[in-house]
Amino acid sequence: MTRVIFLGPPGAGKGTQAKIIADDWSIPHISTGDILRQALKDQTPLGIKAQGYMDKGELVPDQLVQEMVEERLSQPDTKLGWILDGFPRTVNQAVFLAELLHKLNHQGEKVVNLEVPDEIVIGRLLERGRKDDTEEVIRRRLQVYRSETAPLIDFYRDRHQLLTVNGNQSQEEVFGELKKVISS
Ligand code: ADP
């Protein structure tokens, strides 16, 4: 049973690694960013509500994202495991998730922080060129990361759940390290 929560700044490589791990372990990759971008594309009520926040690099309100994650984690394909990428992003969301996992009887989740220095992250995001990857929006996303999301590192460290992997290596090396900490 593999249950993984991925932490790390935007551009740390969470999405890339999460996809590889999900394929390798045959478990769903649950990316809140991907779900929100799809909702936006389809112009669903959720997408329409989320759009303004995403365009500015702000967080979508906790309640919207939490409902979305609860719905997704309640699907039958999560029974054999999952990898969460982009959630939680606030301490509020982390508290919600701990309660949700308890309620769903999903235990033993591993929390992995993918560490990458700031200057590397900015370079990677500028190269990526996604629609919401303009320099201004990237700066805002990093600010939001520092103030809202980085505190999760201490949150999980205090709960003795934090595992750390150096994300500033080749994709293969990062994957190798991840595999080790996740299966240990
Ligand atoms: P990145 O790859 O830059 O880390 P994501 O693809 O994970 O970005 O998310 C893109 C955008 O979607 C975020 O900037 C934010 O507006 C929104 N978003 C994704 N996950 C969450 C979340 N857990 N809480 C609030 N907003 C979120």
Residues whose N, C-alpha, C, O or C-beta is under 5 A from the ligand:
A	BS01	ADP	P10 G11 T32 G33 D34 L36 Y53 M54 G57 E58 L59 V60 V65 G86 F87 P88 R89
